[in-house]
Amino acid sequence: MLPSMPMVEACRADDFEFFQPWIDNGRLSVAQMQRACERYYLGKCKSGKAIFWMIDDMMEPLDAHIGERWISEMLKKREPMLEYWPVEHCLFGLHLLCPAEIISPTEIAALELRSLATEGTQEITERDKSLTDGTDYTDKISQGEKISAISAISVGPNNSRPICVVESEASAVVLSELFPESIWMAYATIGHLTPDLFAPLEGQTVILYPRTDSTLSTYLFFSDLVDQTLRLYDLDLSVDTTLEDYATAEQKEREIDLVDFLLENCATKPFE
């Protein structure tokens, strides 16, 4: 009855309305939408609402955000036996730090081939040879093989990419295709945002992108959160000031996030 990967797989979907404005203006393609949805294991319920799974860095689903509700609340209401289930949350997208998730099978095969070449080994498999023709080995390399390959070749946990954290899960999904040089996560709601959520990110460079508002209160809250977190954990953590510096008074009144700002301000010109 608790969240599990089979439960995640049972509701997978790759078509969501929040992508449509970016597809309409030519910034993203349908293929990119599908790739991003697969990356974050997005699901869809019968009503059409997106299911944003909170999967931790050990690939364990902890909870899911559906609209304004949590699947943990729904399960507890349905099953009295779950009354004492101690629900935990993590950052949306934390699973991207799992070694088996941060590198594609084709990249792993290429790394294996490079490792063989470095060692002077002449044996090259058919899979390695076909890397040049773009063959996708997604279904041919197991999770265990991925982890073994990464461990053997000493690839860092995030390929040295900074981790960027926004509020909305949908925004994180879109931004992962707009700016793939970063790993995008989301905190979903300020209500459960505490320093402990950043414990799995120790040693990483993390940039927070809170919504803007007309009173500066959200930015000040995050500045205080950074101070508290840095007292507990060793990471390079900061708050981005783009929205505070460049959003208009009207946009701040609407409390827009980074994706809103990009869609409204960069629709007809390149991103900077």
C-alpha positions as CSV (number, residue, x, y, z in Angstrom):
1,M,0.0,0.0,0.0
2,L,3.0,2.3,0.4
3,P,4.5,4.2,-2.6
4,S,6.7,2.0,-4.6
5,M,8.4,1.9,-8.0
6,P,5.7,-0.5,-9.4
7,M,3.1,2.1,-8.3
8,V,5.2,4.8,-10.1
9,E,5.5,2.8,-13.3
10,A,1.7,2.0,-13.3
11,C,0.8,5.7,-14.0
12,R,3.6,6.9,-16.2
13,A,2.7,9.6,-18.7
14,D,4.6,11.9,-21.1
15,D,2.1,14.5,-22.3
16,F,1.4,17.5,-20.0
17,E,-0.2,20.9,-20.6
18,F,2.5,22.8,-18.7
19,F,4.8,22.1,-21.6
20,Q,2.5,23.4,-24.3
21,P,3.5,27.1,-24.2
22,W,7.1,26.1,-24.8
23,I,6.2,23.8,-27.6
24,D,4.0,26.5,-29.1
25,N,6.7,29.1,-29.1
26,G,9.3,26.7,-30.6
27,R,11.6,26.6,-27.5
28,L,11.0,22.9,-26.8
29,S,9.9,19.9,-28.9
30,V,7.5,17.1,-28.1
31,A,10.5,14.8,-28.0
32,Q,12.0,17.0,-25.3
33,M,8.8,16.9,-23.3
34,Q,8.7,13.2,-23.4
35,R,12.3,12.9,-22.4
36,A,11.8,15.2,-19.5
37,C,8.7,13.4,-18.3
38,E,10.7,10.1,-18.4
39,R,13.6,11.7,-16.5
40,Y,11.3,12.6,-13.6
41,Y,9.0,9.6,-13.7
42,L,6.0,11.8,-14.1
43,G,2.6,10.2,-13.8
44,K,-1.0,11.2,-14.6
45,C,-4.1,10.3,-12.6
46,K,-7.5,9.6,-14.2
47,S,-8.6,13.2,-13.8
48,G,-5.6,14.3,-15.9
49,K,-3.6,15.9,-13.0
50,A,0.1,15.4,-13.0
51,I,1.6,13.1,-10.4
52,F,5.0,14.5,-9.2
53,W,6.8,11.6,-7.4
54,M,9.2,12.4,-4.6
55,I,11.8,9.8,-5.2
56,D,15.0,9.9,-3.1
57,D,18.6,9.3,-4.1
58,M,18.2,5.6,-3.4
59,M,15.3,5.4,-5.9
60,E,12.7,5.0,-3.2
61,P,9.4,6.8,-3.7
62,L,8.5,8.7,-0.5
63,D,5.4,10.5,-1.6
64,A,3.8,12.3,-4.5
65,H,2.3,15.7,-5.1
66,I,-1.0,15.8,-7.0
67,G,-2.4,19.2,-7.4
68,E,-2.7,20.6,-3.9
69,R,-2.8,17.2,-2.2
70,W,-0.2,14.5,-1.3
71,I,-0.7,10.9,-2.1
72,S,0.2,10.1,1.5
73,E,-2.9,12.0,2.7
74,M,-5.0,10.1,0.2
75,L,-3.6,6.7,1.1
76,K,-4.0,7.3,4.9
77,K,-7.6,8.4,4.4
78,R,-8.3,5.2,2.4
79,E,-6.4,2.8,4.6
80,P,-6.7,3.2,8.4
81,M,-3.8,0.8,8.8
82,L,-1.5,3.6,7.4
83,E,-2.5,6.0,10.2
84,Y,1.0,5.7,11.8
85,W,3.0,5.7,8.6
86,P,5.8,8.3,9.2
87,V,5.8,10.1,5.9
88,E,9.1,11.6,4.8
89,H,9.7,14.1,2.0
90,C,12.6,14.9,-0.2
91,L,13.4,17.4,-2.9
92,F,11.5,16.6,-6.2
93,G,14.2,15.3,-8.5
94,L,16.6,14.0,-5.8
95,H,16.6,10.7,-7.6
96,L,18.7,12.3,-10.3
97,L,21.7,12.0,-7.9
98,C,21.3,8.2,-7.9
99,P,24.3,6.9,-10.0
100,A,22.1,4.8,-12.2
101,E,20.1,7.9,-13.2
102,I,22.7,10.6,-13.9
103,I,24.2,9.1,-17.0
104,S,22.5,7.5,-20.1
105,P,23.2,3.9,-21.2
106,T,24.8,5.1,-24.4
107,E,27.1,7.4,-22.4
108,I,28.0,4.5,-20.1
109,A,28.9,2.3,-23.1
110,A,31.1,5.1,-24.4
111,L,32.8,5.4,-21.0
112,E,33.3,1.6,-20.9
113,L,34.9,1.8,-24.4
114,R,37.1,4.7,-23.4
115,S,38.2,2.7,-20.3
116,L,39.1,-0.3,-22.4
117,A,41.1,1.9,-24.8
118,T,43.0,3.5,-21.9
119,E,43.9,0.0,-20.6
120,G,45.1,-1.0,-24.0
121,T,42.5,-3.6,-24.5
122,Q,41.7,-4.5,-28.1
123,E,38.5,-6.4,-27.4
124,I,35.5,-4.2,-28.5
125,T,32.0,-5.6,-28.4
126,E,29.4,-5.2,-31.0
127,R,27.6,-2.8,-28.7
128,D,30.6,-0.6,-28.4
129,K,31.1,-0.6,-32.2
130,S,27.6,0.5,-32.8
131,L,28.0,3.6,-30.7
132,T,28.9,5.5,-33.8
133,D,25.5,4.8,-35.4
134,G,23.5,6.2,-32.5
135,T,22.0,2.9,-31.3
136,D,20.1,3.4,-28.0
137,Y,20.8,0.7,-25.5
138,T,18.3,1.9,-22.8
139,D,16.7,-1.5,-22.6
140,K,20.0,-3.5,-22.8
141,I,21.9,-2.1,-19.8
142,S,20.6,-2.9,-16.4
143,Q,20.6,-0.6,-13.4
144,G,23.4,-2.8,-11.8
145,E,25.5,-2.4,-15.0
146,K,25.1,1.3,-14.9
147,I,26.2,1.6,-11.3
148,S,29.2,-0.7,-11.9
149,A,30.3,1.2,-15.0
150,I,30.1,4.5,-13.1
151,S,32.0,3.2,-10.1
152,A,34.7,1.6,-12.3
153,I,35.3,4.8,-14.3
154,S,35.0,7.2,-11.3
155,V,32.4,9.5,-12.7
156,G,31.4,12.1,-10.1
157,P,27.9,12.0,-8.6
158,N,26.5,14.8,-10.7
159,N,29.0,15.3,-13.5
160,S,30.0,18.5,-11.7
161,R,26.7,20.1,-12.7
162,P,25.2,22.6,-10.2
163,I,21.9,21.8,-8.6
164,C,19.2,24.4,-9.1
165,V,16.1,24.3,-6.9
166,V,12.8,26.0,-7.8
167,E,9.4,25.8,-6.1
168,S,7.2,24.2,-8.8
169,E,7.9,20.6,-9.9
170,A,6.5,21.5,-13.4
171,S,9.0,24.3,-13.6
172,A,11.9,22.0,-12.7
173,V,10.8,19.6,-15.4
174,V,10.7,22.3,-18.1
175,L,13.9,23.9,-17.0
176,S,15.7,20.6,-17.2
177,E,15.4,20.8,-21.0
178,L,15.9,24.5,-21.3
179,F,19.1,24.5,-19.2
180,P,20.4,20.9,-19.2
181,E,23.8,22.0,-17.9
182,S,22.2,22.1,-14.4
183,I,20.3,19.5,-12.4
184,W,16.9,20.8,-11.6
185,M,14.9,20.0,-8.5
186,A,11.9,21.5,-6.7
187,Y,10.8,21.9,-3.1
188,A,7.1,21.8,-4.0
189,T,5.9,23.8,-1.0
190,I,7.5,26.0,1.6
191,G,5.6,24.2,4.3
192,H,8.0,21.3,4.4
193,L,11.1,23.2,3.4
194,T,13.7,22.7,6.1
195,P,17.5,22.5,6.2
196,D,17.3,18.7,6.5
197,L,16.0,18.4,2.9
198,F,19.5,19.5,1.8
199,A,21.4,16.9,3.7
200,P,21.7,14.6,0.7
201,L,23.3,17.4,-1.3
202,E,26.4,17.8,0.9
203,G,29.4,18.6,-1.2
204,Q,27.3,20.0,-4.0
205,T,26.9,23.5,-5.5
206,V,23.2,24.4,-4.9
207,I,21.3,27.5,-6.2
208,L,17.8,28.3,-4.9
209,Y,15.3,30.1,-7.2
210,P,12.4,31.1,-5.0
211,R,9.3,32.9,-6.3
212,T,9.4,36.6,-6.2
213,D,6.9,38.8,-4.3
214,S,6.2,42.5,-3.8
215,T,7.4,42.5,-0.2
216,L,10.7,40.6,-0.5
217,S,9.6,38.3,2.2
218,T,10.2,35.1,0.2
219,Y,13.7,36.1,-0.7
220,L,14.4,37.0,3.0
221,F,13.0,33.6,4.1
222,F,15.4,31.8,1.7
223,S,18.3,33.9,2.8
224,D,17.6,32.8,6.4
225,L,17.2,29.2,5.3
226,V,20.6,29.3,3.6
227,D,22.2,30.6,6.9
228,Q,20.6,27.8,8.9
229,T,21.5,25.1,6.4
230,L,25.1,26.1,6.1
231,R,25.5,25.8,9.9
232,L,24.5,22.1,9.5
233,Y,25.8,20.9,6.2
234,D,28.8,21.3,4.0
235,L,27.6,22.6,0.6
236,D,27.9,25.7,-1.6
237,L,24.4,27.1,-1.1
238,S,23.1,30.4,-2.4
239,V,19.9,32.3,-3.4
240,D,19.7,33.6,-7.0
241,T,18.6,37.2,-7.3
242,T,17.5,37.3,-10.9
243,L,13.8,37.7,-10.2
244,E,14.4,40.3,-7.5
245,D,16.7,42.3,-9.8
246,Y,14.8,42.1,-13.1
247,A,11.1,41.2,-12.5
248,T,8.7,44.2,-12.8
249,A,6.6,45.4,-9.9
250,E,3.6,43.9,-11.7
251,Q,5.3,40.5,-12.0
252,K,6.3,40.6,-8.3
253,E,2.7,41.3,-7.4
254,R,1.7,38.1,-9.2
255,E,4.5,36.2,-7.4
256,I,5.9,34.7,-10.6
257,D,8.6,32.0,-10.6
258,L,11.6,31.6,-12.9
259,V,9.7,29.8,-15.7
260,D,7.0,32.5,-15.7
261,F,9.7,35.1,-16.0
262,L,11.5,33.3,-18.9
263,L,8.2,32.7,-20.7
264,E,7.1,36.3,-20.4
265,N,10.5,38.0,-21.0
266,C,12.4,35.7,-23.3
267,A,9.8,34.4,-25.7
268,T,11.2,36.2,-28.7
269,K,14.9,36.4,-27.9
270,P,17.7,34.0,-26.8
271,F,18.1,33.0,-23.2
272,E,21.1,34.5,-21.4
